[in-house]
Amino acid sequence: MRYIFLTLIILTNIHASLKQEMLSLYTNKQYKKACRLGFDNFSHFKRNEELVSLYGFACLNSDYIDRLAIPVTALKSSPEARANASYFAVILMQKKMLYHSLIDGYKLSNLKLPSTTYVLSKVFDFYTKAKKNKNQNFYIFQDQKDAKLSYKLYLMKDKKVIKMVIEEFYDKMLIKRHIYW
């Protein structure tokens, strides 16, 4: 009985320290570290929907979109958790469909999907409405809410995999590059 109590105390302390570390990393915009920490320790907090959501948003903000599949399946017990799961699922699906379209020529123009304010979601919406040319190597999209903001979408061939790149420009200056595969 004594060992069970001691084990519960240790597990509670590990859980609390993990939560504090992930929250601190996220608050300090160290999203990649928070995502990696969550990925490595998911089994310790998989039933804590606040931490699962924090892990999901950390992965989203660090462009580790494929890691959103884990929170999508885990978030189900509360309305907020289900909303977060839906949000992550939309972005993950848009990434997969946009990649499929760019590489395989799959037509997306007839699709009506939910949208988000996340950059990949915006570019997905622009791409589905754009007129395409078979020889087109890249796409430039102008943000509809901010005339100084634009996005460039293209494929980058690596030795092992083809990557999808979205570059964000503000007043023609590169501000962020997102790379997905």
Summary of the structure (lengths in Angstrom):
residues: 181
radius of gyration: 19.3
end to end distance: 49.7
largest distance: 70.6
contacts: 501
relative contact order: 0.08
helix: 56%
strand: 17%
